[in-house]
Amino acid sequence: MELKEHFAGRIFSLISETADELGLECYVVGGYVRDIFLNRPSKDIDVVVVGSGIEMAQAFGKKLGRGAHVSVFKNFGTAQVKFKDTEVEFVGARKESYSHDSRKPIVEDGTLEDDQNRRDFTINAMAVCLNKARFGELVDPFDGLDDLKERTIRTPLDPDITFSDDPLRMMRCIRFATQLNFYIDDETFEALERNKERIKIISRERIADELNKILLSPVPSKGFIDLDRCGLLELIFPELVALQGVEVRNGRGHKDNFYHTLEVVDNISRVSNDLWLRWATLLHDIGKPRTKRWEPKAGWTFHNHNFIGEKMIPEIFRKMKLPMNEKMKYVQKLVGLHMRPIVIADEEVTDSAVRRLLFEAGDDIDDLMMLCEADITSKNEARKQRFLDNFKLVRQKLKDLEEKDRIRNFQPPVDGAEIMQVFNLQPCREIGSLKSSIKDAILDGAIPNEHDAAFEYMLKKAEQMGLKPVNLPEKK
């Protein structure tokens, strides 16, 4: 591959000019170089300068002129130049040393060789010179190009030192292998196993960020299996590991819920890129270990695992520093409801059951149905097809009833304020009871979702409760 053609644009020629004018060695490094060989688009450009990266960035920004925005981060010795939709990060070449209890290095100025030595993986340690005399020359001391061809993740130096110095690199190792569908070199993988306990010095936010990237990969199961194999998963996500294993009693076993979960996550990943739907899928059976029971007649059961799982979500999100907002509530809702469409599809699909499902799922009904369809992993093809056919019926009924009854996110057409006025009541239990009766009557199809029908129904229910209307509206 002729590298020069990839650096033919105005941005790179101006960086080259700037470097030569300042008499500085200058290289594009890391992901941008890697992605050229992987034919992946990349707009974020990392430039290593043997000298001051900040000085280089400021001079480059002036050369770009209007529209260029330079941000300097003196504490880190870096600067960023934004121009239109391109970002260039400049940093001085450096060497690093670490203390055992921190992933924050002691940084000194260094050579290009020092800078490449400190990189996490060989595929991220390649550099391309931008100085005019050597423009487009690849500097690849660790054979990163060969590792790209072999689809291998390997550390440039001793992997024990690489991972012990900065344990977040262990998560990044598995994340890159998952995103790129690469193999982790044996020596590197063994170092993951040896250094797994070091992950404890990494913040939960950084770990969650890497987990999110693994979940958003084309086949997330690869990453979670690697995390489990090297022992990291037990340390960062024990609730998921607890799903593992098959217990057999009287010749009857249950499926391994860990591998089932990963299969469902892969299924959902083929139809949706939504991160929080993928989290809901990963956690949909998280309550099973706590609800597992042996019943002589029924065999293994996991009764109410969806409700127990729903209650577990806030603590998992809090511990993992995931957002404690509507994203968490969305995941909770889907985990709590994920058995409902399956129960409906396994029995006769009644209007009443579908109405209630639509009411409770609201705008998340389509995501819930996707999760439930992904959850069908039966090896019995006839049973699998029967569920999928029934889900089609459920989907059609959802569509028909939504058009007819407008149930999604509905509020009962007679509200609490109107009930209080009609019966001259202060807030009390009876008002809630009447509202609930109206809602149930509409969901059961006993009355249409209309004000007058609901009002008449309220009067009948109130009479049964011994309530007499005081302020009836005049009939038109």
N, C-alpha and C positions, 0 to 999 in steps of 0.2 A: 504494500500500500504506500503510495506517495503521500507522505504526511504534509508536505508543503501546501498542497491544494486545500487542506482543511484549515489552514491558517492564512488564507489569501485575503481575507476581509480587511476592511478599514481599521477595525478595532485592533487587530494583531499587528498590522503594519505600524500603527501609531505607538503601540507598546514597544515595538522593536526600536523605532526611532528614538523614543524617550530613553530607553535603556542605554542605547549607544551614546546619546548626547551626555548622559550622566556618568558614562563609563562603568555601568553596573552589569553584572551577569544576571540574566533573567530567563525564567523557565515557566511554562504552563505545567501544572502537576495534577496528580490525583484523578478524581472522578471524570473530569472533562476529557483527559487523555484516554482513560479506560473506555469511556462511552463512545469514542471515535471508533475503536476496534470492535465494539459491540453493536455498532450502527444504531445507537440510542441517542435521541436528541438531548442536548444539554445546553442550557443558557448561562449557568453559573460557572464562571471561569476563575480558577485559583492560580495565582501567579506567585512563585517564590523568587525573591530578589536576594542575591548575595550582597548584602548591604542593607540600606534602610528601605523597607517596604512602604513606609509612610511618605518618605521623600519622593519615591517613585510614583506613588498614587497621586500626590498633589501635582506633580509635573505633568502626568498623563491627563489629569482632569483639566488642566489649563489648555493642553493641546487639543482636547475634544471640544472645548469652547462651550457655547450656550447649550443648556439642556443637560450638562453633566453635573452630577451631585456627588461630592466627596465627603465621606464620613470617616473620621479618624478615631481609632480606639487605642489611645496611647498606652493604657495599662497592658494591653495584649500585643502591642507592637504591630498592629494591623490597620489597614484602611480599606474602605470599600468605595468603589466608583460605580454609580448607577448611571446608565445612559440608555434612554428609551426602554427596551425590554431586556437589556443585558446588564448583568452584574459582574464586576471583576473585583475579586478580593486579592489584595496585595499583602504579603507577609515577608519579613526578612528571614533568610535561611537560619535555622537554629538547631542547637542540640539540646537535649533534655535529660534531666536526671530526676528520680522520684524518691520520696521517702515512703516507707512501707504503709503508713496509715492514711495516705492521701493520693488521689489521682491527679492532683494539681502539681505539675512539674516545676522544677527549678530550671529556668530557661537561660541559655547563653547564645550569643551570636555564633553561627557556625557556617560550614561550607554546604554546597549542594549535597555532598555525600552524607554529611551529618543529618541533613533534613530528610533525605531518603531513608536513612537508617531508622528514623523515629516513626516512619509511616506504619499503619496497622497491617496492611496486606500487600503482597507483591504486586497485585493488580492495581493497587492504588499508589504504588511507589514509582511509577514510570513518569518521566519528565521529558518535555520537548523544548529545546532551546529556541528563544525568540531573537537572540542577537543576530545581526545581519550576517556575520561571517559563518555562523553555524545554524542559520534559520531552518527550522523543521527537523533538526537532528534529534533522534530518540536516544535518551539516556536511560538504560534499563539494566541496572547492576544486578537485580535479583531475578532476572528472566520472567518478569511479569507477563510479557507477551506470550511466552510458552504456556504459562499457567492459564491465561485467557483461552488459548487454543485447546488446552486440556480440560478446561472448565473446572479449575481447581482453586480453592481458597487456601492460602499458605501465608505464614508470616515471614517478613524479610529476614529477621534475626531469630534467635532462640525464642520459640513461642511461650515458654515459661516466663521469660523476662517480659515479653510483649504484653502478656495477659496480667501478670502480677503488677506491672507498672501502672497499667490503666485497665482495670477489670471490665469497664464498659465495652472494651474491644471483644470480649467473649460474646456479648449480645450482638455486636455488629458482625462478628464472624458468622453466626448462625443466620442473622438477617440477610447478609449479602448472599449466602449460599441459597437461601429460600427465594429471594427476589430474582436471582439470576439462574436458579436451578443448577447450581454448581455443587461439586463434591468437596467436602472438607478433608484436606490432606491428613493421613493417619497420625503423623507426629503432632500436627496442630490440634487434632481432635483429642488426642491423649492428654495434651496440655490443658484443654478445656476441663477435662475430668479432674486433673490434679489441682487446678486453680479455682475450682467452682466456689469455694468458701469466700474468696476475695470479693465476690459480687456484693457482699454485705456492706462494703464501704461506698457503694454507688447509690445515689439518690433514687427514690421510687419514681420520680418524674422522668429521669433519664431511661430507666428500665421500661416504664410504660410507653415512652416514645418509640423504643425499639420494638416492643410487643405490637404496637399499633402498625408499624411498618411490616412486621411479619404477617399480621392479620390481613393487611391489604395486598399481600403478594398473590400471584395467580393460584398457587397451591399452598395455602397456609399450613396444612398438616405436616409438610416436610419440616418446617421450622419447629413446630411443637414436638415432633418426634425427636429431632436432634437435641432440643432443650432437655427433653426427658432422658435421652440416652446418656448425655454427659453429666446429668445430675443437677443441672441448673434449675429445672422446672420445680423440683421439690422445694428449693430455697425461695423462689420468687412467686410461686403460684401453687401452694400445697393443695388448695381446694380442687384444682384440676387433676392433680396426680391421684387424689382420693377416689376418682372415678374408675381407676384402673382395676383390672383383675376380674376373674370369673369364679364364682363359688358354685360348687355342685353339691346337691343334697338329694338323696334317693334317686340318683341318676338324672336329676333335673338341674340345669344350669341357666344362667341369664347371660345376655350378651355383655361384652366388655364395653362399658359405657364411655371409657376414654377414647377408644378407637372409633366407636359409633359417633361420638361427638365430632371428632376430626373429620370423619366422612361427611357429616352434615355440613360442617364449615366449608369443606371443599365444594359440596353441592351448591351452597348459597353463593359461593364466590364465582360460580359460573354464570349467575344471573344478576348479581348486584355488587357494586363497588362501595356500597354504603358502609362506613366503618362501624356505625353503632348497630346496624342490623347484623353485621358479622360478630360483634361482641354479644348481642342477644343470642345468636346461634351458638357461640362458644359456651355460653352460660345456661343454655336452655335446660339441661339436665343436671345442673350443679347441685341440686337438692337430693339427688338419688342416694348418695352414700348415707345420708342422715335418715332416709325413709325406708331403707331396704329391710324387708321382713320376709321370713319364711312362713308360709301358711300351708299346712298339710294338703288341703284340697286345691288351693289356687297355685301353689308353688311360690316362686319369688315374686314379691310385689313391691311397688314403689309408690304407694298411695299418697296423694297430695304432694308429690315431689315438686310440682310446679309452684305451689303456694309457698313451700319451704324455700325453694330456690329464689322466689321473688323477694322473700324477707332477707335473704343472704346478700342480695345485690348491693345495698348501701354500704355494708361493711367492707365488701370486696373493693368497691370503688374508692372508699375512703382510704383503705390500706394501700391501694395501688396508685393513689393520687390521680385518679381519673375524675372527670368533672362531676361535681355533686349538683347537677342542675337538670334541665329537661332531658338531657341525653341519658342520664342515669334513670330518670322516671320512664323514659321510652323503653329502655332495656328491661326494667322491672315489669312494665306492662306486658311486653311480649313474652317474657319468661312465665309470668303468671297465667297468660291466656293460651299458651302454645298447645295445651291438650284439648282445648275446646273444639276447634275445627275437626280434630281427629275423632273425637267422640261423636260429633255430628255425622261425620262421613262414615263412621263404622255402623251407624244405626240408620233409621229412616230420617231423611233430611226434612224436618218440619219447619214451617214458616216461623213458628214461635221461637225455636232454638236459633234460627238464623237471624231473626230480628234482634234477639238479646246479644248475640255475638257482634252484630253490627253496631249496636248501641254502646257496648263496652269497649270495642276496639276503635271506634271513631275513624279518624283519618289514617290510622295505622293498620287498617284492615288488610290492605294489599300486601304490606310487609309481613304481616302475620301469616297470610296465606302462603307467601313465598317460603317462609320459615317452615311451615308445616309440610309443604310439598318436598322441601329439601330433607325433612326428617324421616322420610320413608326410605329406609335402607334395607328393607327385608330382602333376603336372598330368594324368597318364594315369589317368583315372577307373577303368578296369578294373583296372589294377595296384594302385591305392589300395584298391579294394574287396577285392581278393584278399588283401592284407596284413591289412586289418581283419577279414575273415572268419577268416583263419588265427590272428589274435590271439585271437579268440573261442575257437577250439579250444585255444590255449595256456592261456587263463584257465580253461577248463573242466577241462583236464588238471591244472592246478595245484591246483584245488579237489579233484578226485577223489583225486589222489595224496597230498595233505596229509591228507585224511580217512583214507586207507588206510595210509600209511606214516609219518605224523607226522615229516616230514623237516625242516620249518622249524626252524632253530636247533638241530638235533639234535646230540648228542654220541654217538660210537660206543658201543654198549651194553657193550663190553668196554674198560675204560680202561687206561692205562699202568701203574697200580699193580697191577692184577690180572695183567697180563702179566708184570711183574717177579716177582710172587710165584710164579706157576705155573712159570716157568723159572729162578727163583733168579738173576735178572739185576740188575746195577747199571744205572743210566741209560746207554743206548747206542743206536746207530743202528738196531739190529734192532727195538727197541721201536717207534720211529717208523714203521719200514717195515711192521710188523704192523698197527699202528693204521690206517695209510694204506690197506692192503689191505682191511681190514674196512670202512672208510668207502666205498671204491670199489665193493666188492661190493654194499653196500646201495644206493648211488646207481644202480648199473647194474641193480638188480633181481635180482641173482644169489641173494641171500639176503634174508629179511625183516628188518626193523629190530627184532630181538628178541635177548635175551641168549644163549639156548641155541644158536640158529642161528649167531650171531656167534662163540661160543666154539668150536663144532665147526669152523667155517671157519678160525679162528685156529690150531687144532691142526694142520690139514692144511697150511696155509701154513708153519707153523714146521717141520714135518717136511721140507718141500722145502728149507728154509733150513739144515737140519742141526741144529735145536734140539730137545732132548728135554725133556719136562715133568718137573719134580721134585716139585711139590706139587699134584697133581690133587685137586680137591674130591671128596668121596665122593658117589656118585650116590644120590639119594633113592629 
